[in-house]
Amino acid sequence: MDREPTGKGPPIERIDASAYTVPTDAPESDGTFRWEATTLVLVQATAGGVTGIGYTYAHAAAVPVILGTLAPVVVGRDAFAIPAAWLAMLRQVRNLGRPGLASEAISAVDVALWDLKARLLGLPLCDLLGRVRDGVPVYGSGGFTSYDDDRLAAQLGAWVEAGIERVKMKVGRDPEADAARVRIAREAIGPDAGLFVDANGAYDRKQAIALAHAFAAEGVTWFEEPVSSDDLDGLRLVRSLAPPGMEIAAGEYGYDVLAFRRLLEAGAVDVLQADATRCLGISGFMQAAALCWAHHTPLSAHTAPALHLHPCLATIQVRHLEYFHDHVRIESMFFDGVVEPRRGVLYPDTSRPGLGLEFKRVDAERYRVR
């Protein structure tokens, strides 16, 4: 493939990547996993004297994939021809096994290329993509199964007091205790706030159906990954037997539009989740949005709020964005330009081009691992 500049945009001069591991502010767990640190993999793409940034939350092993496998097929291309670079990266990882780490690496590069193009044009990314709304509602997300009852109540209650109208908690670590934990959450947030639960695929089918009805008694309206997202029949079964008013959501581990299509065609979800740090970047996220439009299904952005804000502003089907505790903390530490919710809605700073973020290299350096 010809990678010479076309004259429409400057050639991409270099791709840089680095990884940073940040300890959590307390041990965290959900229904199927425990962790005490989170790793952010940063990509910087440079063309015409301008640098765009992108990132993913992944293992530091993504760095050599980016530098050794992806950068050689991206450097030299027209910085405005993002689809050509995106397709070249997909082809380049064919023999690596693309879902998983390779998709996360591609995602970070793709985001950096979109940020770069918007910066070169002097536009906020939402305007380059084509804005359809001024702000994106968020829901507070945390409530880890490692939290005791007091910390669970304090975290969720604080979000509601700050004007965030919906909050999500983790369940699934101890199924017998989950109904009681959900009651504690409801008492903390009051009768009017939206209450979501996320099992991260921890339940079997019959557990999920039984607990859906128990959770409904506390006004839970969102049940995320009640069973494994690989169990399409199970998701569809839970969805069909869930109480009225309770939506089933999944999709955070979809690594491309084909995975999302399988979920939607199976009738497995009421709301599809997509994560631009995993699903092949902003390019893949916008494909997921188009698929949701075709299936008349709402879309919710999974975590990484600073990264998802601008593509969500340009997406008709988006309902809300996950304001995830870990990522909110890390993004505020690592980037200038991160915006905070106002009455539960994120609004962009359109005076800043691209994603509106600037990397705080000095602040991040102490966490660098690669």
C-alpha positions as CSV (number, residue, x, y, z in Angstrom):
1,M,0.0,0.0,0.0
2,D,1.3,3.5,-0.9
3,R,2.0,5.4,2.3
4,E,3.3,8.6,0.7
5,P,1.5,11.8,1.8
6,T,-1.5,12.7,-0.3
7,G,-1.3,16.4,0.2
8,K,-4.4,16.5,2.2
9,G,-2.6,16.2,5.5
10,P,1.0,16.1,6.8
11,P,2.7,12.7,7.1
12,I,2.7,11.0,10.4
13,E,6.2,11.4,11.7
14,R,6.3,9.2,14.7
15,I,4.4,7.1,17.2
16,D,5.5,6.9,20.8
17,A,4.1,4.7,23.5
18,S,4.6,4.4,27.3
19,A,2.9,2.7,30.2
20,Y,2.0,3.9,33.7
21,T,0.8,1.8,36.6
22,V,-1.1,3.6,39.4
23,P,-2.1,1.9,42.7
24,T,-5.8,2.1,43.6
25,D,-6.7,4.2,46.6
26,A,-7.9,0.9,48.2
27,P,-8.1,-2.8,47.2
28,E,-10.9,-3.3,44.7
29,S,-12.8,-6.2,43.4
30,D,-15.9,-7.1,41.4
31,G,-17.8,-10.4,41.0
32,T,-14.9,-12.1,39.1
33,F,-11.7,-10.2,39.6
34,R,-9.5,-8.4,42.2
35,W,-7.0,-5.6,41.6
36,E,-4.8,-3.1,43.4
37,A,-3.4,-1.1,40.5
38,T,-4.5,0.1,37.1
39,T,-2.2,0.5,34.0
40,L,-2.7,3.3,31.5
41,V,-0.9,2.9,28.1
42,L,-0.3,6.2,26.4
43,V,0.2,6.8,22.7
44,Q,1.5,10.1,21.2
45,A,1.2,10.6,17.4
46,T,3.1,13.4,15.8
47,A,2.6,15.2,12.4
48,G,3.2,18.7,11.2
49,G,4.8,19.7,14.5
50,V,1.6,18.7,16.4
51,T,1.1,15.8,18.8
52,G,-2.1,13.9,19.4
53,I,-2.7,11.7,22.4
54,G,-4.6,8.5,22.9
55,Y,-4.6,5.8,25.6
56,T,-6.0,2.5,26.7
57,Y,-6.3,0.7,30.0
58,A,-4.3,-2.4,29.4
59,H,-1.2,-4.4,30.3
60,A,2.1,-2.7,29.7
61,A,2.8,-5.4,27.1
62,A,0.7,-3.3,24.7
63,V,3.7,-0.9,24.4
64,P,5.9,-3.2,22.3
65,V,2.9,-4.2,20.1
66,I,2.4,-0.5,19.4
67,L,6.0,0.4,18.8
68,G,7.1,-2.8,17.0
69,T,4.0,-3.9,15.1
70,L,1.7,-0.9,14.6
71,A,4.0,2.1,14.3
72,P,5.8,0.7,11.2
73,V,2.5,0.6,9.2
74,V,1.3,4.0,10.5
75,V,4.3,6.3,10.3
76,G,4.5,8.0,6.9
77,R,0.8,7.9,6.2
78,D,-1.4,11.0,5.7
79,A,-2.4,12.1,9.1
80,F,-5.9,12.9,7.8
81,A,-6.4,9.4,6.3
82,I,-7.3,7.7,9.6
83,P,-9.4,4.8,8.0
84,A,-6.4,3.8,5.9
85,A,-4.2,3.6,9.0
86,W,-6.9,1.8,11.0
87,L,-7.2,-0.8,8.3
88,A,-3.5,-1.3,8.0
89,M,-3.2,-1.9,11.8
90,L,-6.0,-4.5,11.7
91,R,-4.2,-6.4,8.9
92,Q,-0.9,-6.1,10.7
93,V,-2.0,-8.0,13.8
94,R,-3.8,-10.8,11.9
95,N,-1.4,-13.5,13.1
96,L,-1.1,-12.1,16.7
97,G,-4.7,-12.8,17.5
98,R,-6.5,-9.4,17.4
99,P,-9.2,-9.6,20.1
100,G,-7.7,-8.5,23.5
101,L,-4.3,-6.9,23.8
102,A,-3.9,-6.2,20.1
103,S,-7.3,-4.5,19.9
104,E,-6.4,-2.4,22.9
105,A,-3.1,-1.3,21.3
106,I,-4.9,-0.4,18.0
107,S,-7.5,1.5,20.1
108,A,-4.9,3.7,21.7
109,V,-3.2,4.5,18.4
110,D,-6.6,5.2,16.7
111,V,-7.6,7.6,19.5
112,A,-4.2,9.4,19.2
113,L,-4.7,9.8,15.4
114,W,-8.2,11.3,15.8
115,D,-6.9,13.7,18.5
116,L,-4.0,14.6,16.1
117,K,-6.3,15.3,13.2
118,A,-8.6,17.5,15.3
119,R,-5.6,19.4,16.7
120,L,-4.1,20.0,13.2
121,L,-7.5,21.4,12.1
122,G,-7.8,23.5,15.3
123,L,-11.1,21.8,16.2
124,P,-12.5,20.1,19.2
125,L,-12.9,16.5,18.3
126,C,-16.7,16.5,18.8
127,D,-17.0,19.1,16.0
128,L,-14.7,17.1,13.7
129,L,-16.8,14.0,14.2
130,G,-20.1,16.0,14.0
131,R,-21.7,17.0,17.2
132,V,-25.3,16.0,17.9
133,R,-25.6,17.2,21.6
134,D,-24.0,19.7,24.0
135,G,-23.4,17.4,26.9
136,V,-23.4,13.7,28.0
137,P,-25.1,12.4,31.2
138,V,-23.0,10.3,33.4
139,Y,-23.5,7.7,36.0
140,G,-21.2,7.3,39.0
141,S,-19.6,3.9,39.0
142,G,-17.7,2.1,41.7
143,G,-19.3,0.4,44.7
144,F,-16.7,-2.4,44.6
145,T,-17.4,-5.7,46.4
146,S,-14.2,-5.1,48.4
147,Y,-15.9,-2.0,50.1
148,D,-17.5,-2.4,53.5
149,D,-21.1,-1.2,53.9
150,D,-20.0,2.3,55.1
151,R,-17.7,3.0,52.2
152,L,-20.3,1.7,49.7
153,A,-22.9,4.0,51.1
154,A,-20.6,7.0,51.3
155,Q,-19.3,6.7,47.7
156,L,-22.7,6.3,46.1
157,G,-24.4,8.9,48.3
158,A,-21.7,11.4,47.5
159,W,-22.3,11.1,43.8
160,V,-26.0,11.7,44.2
161,E,-25.4,14.7,46.5
162,A,-23.1,16.1,43.7
163,G,-26.0,15.9,41.2
164,I,-25.3,12.6,39.5
165,E,-28.7,11.0,39.2
166,R,-27.5,7.4,38.5
167,V,-25.0,5.2,40.3
168,K,-23.7,1.7,39.8
169,M,-22.3,-0.8,42.3
170,K,-20.6,-4.2,41.9
171,V,-22.3,-7.4,42.9
172,G,-21.5,-11.1,42.4
173,R,-18.6,-11.8,44.8
174,D,-21.0,-13.1,47.5
175,P,-24.4,-13.7,45.9
176,E,-26.1,-14.5,49.3
177,A,-25.2,-11.0,50.6
178,D,-25.9,-9.1,47.4
179,A,-29.6,-8.3,48.1
180,A,-28.7,-6.8,51.4
181,R,-25.9,-4.7,49.9
182,V,-28.3,-3.4,47.3
183,R,-30.7,-2.4,50.1
184,I,-27.9,-0.5,51.8
185,A,-27.1,1.3,48.5
186,R,-30.7,2.3,48.1
187,E,-30.9,3.7,51.6
188,A,-27.8,5.8,50.9
189,I,-29.0,7.3,47.7
190,G,-32.6,7.8,48.5
191,P,-35.7,6.8,46.6
192,D,-35.3,8.8,43.4
193,A,-31.8,8.2,42.2
194,G,-31.2,5.5,39.6
195,L,-29.5,2.4,40.9
196,F,-27.5,0.1,38.6
197,V,-25.8,-3.2,39.4
198,D,-22.9,-5.0,37.6
199,A,-22.2,-8.7,38.2
200,N,-19.3,-8.9,35.7
201,G,-20.6,-12.3,34.6
202,A,-20.4,-13.8,38.1
203,Y,-23.8,-15.5,38.3
204,D,-25.2,-18.5,36.7
205,R,-28.5,-18.2,34.8
206,K,-30.9,-19.2,37.7
207,Q,-29.0,-17.0,40.2
208,A,-29.2,-14.0,37.9
209,I,-33.0,-14.4,37.3
210,A,-33.7,-14.8,41.0
211,L,-31.5,-11.9,42.0
212,A,-33.0,-9.7,39.2
213,H,-36.3,-9.9,41.0
214,A,-34.7,-9.3,44.4
215,F,-32.9,-6.2,43.1
216,A,-36.1,-4.9,41.4
217,A,-37.6,-4.6,44.9
218,E,-35.0,-1.9,45.6
219,G,-35.7,-0.1,42.3
220,V,-32.7,-1.4,40.3
221,T,-33.2,-0.6,36.7
222,W,-29.9,-1.8,35.1
223,F,-28.4,-5.2,35.4
224,E,-25.0,-5.4,33.7
225,E,-23.5,-8.7,32.7
226,P,-25.7,-10.8,34.9
227,V,-24.1,-13.8,33.3
228,S,-21.0,-14.1,31.1
229,S,-21.2,-12.0,27.9
230,D,-20.0,-15.1,26.1
231,D,-23.3,-16.8,27.1
232,L,-25.6,-15.2,24.6
233,D,-28.4,-17.6,25.3
234,G,-28.1,-16.9,29.0
235,L,-28.2,-13.2,28.5
236,R,-31.3,-13.5,26.3
237,L,-32.9,-15.7,28.9
238,V,-32.3,-13.3,31.8
239,R,-33.5,-10.4,29.6
240,S,-36.7,-12.2,28.8
241,L,-37.4,-13.1,32.5
242,A,-36.2,-9.9,34.1
243,P,-38.8,-7.7,35.9
244,P,-40.4,-4.9,33.9
245,G,-38.3,-1.8,33.9
246,M,-35.0,-3.6,34.4
247,E,-32.6,-3.3,31.4
248,I,-29.9,-5.9,30.7
249,A,-26.6,-4.4,29.5
250,A,-23.4,-5.9,28.2
251,G,-20.7,-5.3,25.6
252,E,-17.7,-3.9,27.5
253,Y,-15.5,-6.7,26.3
254,G,-16.5,-6.4,22.7
255,Y,-13.3,-5.9,20.7
256,D,-14.9,-5.1,17.4
257,V,-18.2,-4.4,15.7
258,L,-18.7,-8.1,14.9
259,A,-18.9,-8.9,18.6
260,F,-21.5,-6.1,19.1
261,R,-23.5,-7.5,16.1
262,R,-23.6,-10.9,17.8
263,L,-25.0,-9.4,21.0
264,L,-27.6,-7.4,19.2
265,E,-28.7,-10.1,16.7
266,A,-29.1,-12.6,19.6
267,G,-31.5,-10.2,21.4
268,A,-29.2,-10.4,24.4
269,V,-29.2,-6.8,25.6
270,D,-31.5,-3.8,26.1
271,V,-28.5,-1.5,26.1
272,L,-25.2,-2.1,24.3
273,Q,-22.0,-1.0,26.0
274,A,-18.9,-0.1,24.0
275,D,-15.4,0.9,25.1
276,A,-13.2,2.9,22.7
277,T,-10.1,1.8,24.6
278,R,-10.9,-1.8,23.6
279,C,-13.1,-1.8,20.5
280,L,-10.5,-0.5,18.0
281,G,-10.7,3.1,19.1
282,I,-12.9,6.0,18.2
283,S,-13.3,4.4,14.7
284,G,-14.6,1.2,16.3
285,F,-16.8,3.1,18.7
286,M,-18.5,5.1,15.9
287,Q,-19.1,1.7,14.1
288,A,-20.8,0.4,17.3
289,A,-22.9,3.6,17.4
290,A,-24.0,3.0,13.8
291,L,-24.9,-0.6,14.6
292,C,-27.0,0.5,17.5
293,W,-28.8,3.0,15.3
294,A,-29.6,0.2,12.9
295,H,-30.9,-2.0,15.7
296,H,-32.9,0.8,17.5
297,T,-30.8,0.1,20.6
298,P,-29.3,2.6,23.1
299,L,-25.5,2.8,23.5
300,S,-23.6,3.4,26.8
301,A,-19.9,4.3,26.9
302,H,-17.9,2.1,29.2
303,T,-15.4,3.9,31.5
304,A,-12.6,6.2,30.4
305,P,-14.8,9.3,30.6
306,A,-12.2,11.8,29.5
307,L,-11.7,9.8,26.3
308,H,-15.3,9.0,25.6
309,L,-16.8,12.5,26.0
310,H,-16.2,13.8,22.5
311,P,-17.3,10.7,20.6
312,C,-20.4,10.5,22.8
313,L,-21.2,14.1,21.8
314,A,-21.2,13.0,18.2
315,T,-23.3,9.8,18.7
316,I,-27.1,9.8,18.3
317,Q,-27.7,6.5,20.2
318,V,-25.6,7.3,23.3
319,R,-27.7,7.3,26.5
320,H,-24.9,8.0,29.1
321,L,-21.2,7.6,30.0
322,E,-19.7,5.6,32.8
323,Y,-18.0,7.9,35.4
324,F,-15.7,5.1,36.7
325,H,-14.0,5.8,40.0
326,D,-10.5,4.4,39.0
327,H,-10.4,6.1,35.6
328,V,-11.7,9.5,36.9
329,R,-8.9,9.5,39.4
330,I,-6.1,8.5,37.0
331,E,-7.3,10.9,34.2
332,S,-7.3,13.8,36.7
333,M,-3.8,12.9,37.8
334,F,-2.4,12.5,34.3
335,F,-4.1,15.1,32.1
336,D,-4.9,18.8,32.1
337,G,-8.2,19.7,30.6
338,V,-10.3,17.0,32.3
339,V,-13.8,18.3,32.9
340,E,-16.0,17.5,35.8
341,P,-19.8,16.8,35.7
342,R,-22.2,19.7,36.1
343,R,-25.5,18.5,37.5
344,G,-24.6,15.0,36.3
345,V,-23.6,16.0,32.8
346,L,-20.2,16.3,31.2
347,Y,-19.7,19.3,28.9
348,P,-16.6,19.8,26.7
349,D,-14.3,22.7,26.8
350,T,-14.5,23.6,23.2
351,S,-11.8,26.2,23.4
352,R,-9.3,23.3,23.4
353,P,-8.7,21.3,20.2
354,G,-8.9,17.5,20.0
355,L,-9.9,15.7,23.1
356,G,-9.0,18.8,25.0
357,L,-6.3,17.0,27.1
358,E,-2.7,17.7,27.7
359,F,-0.5,15.0,29.2
360,K,1.2,15.9,32.6
361,R,4.4,14.1,31.9
362,V,6.2,15.2,35.0
363,D,3.3,14.2,37.3
364,A,3.0,10.8,35.5
365,E,6.7,9.9,35.4
366,R,6.8,8.4,38.9
367,Y,4.3,5.8,37.7
368,R,6.0,4.9,34.5
369,V,6.7,1.1,34.1
370,R,7.6,1.0,30.4
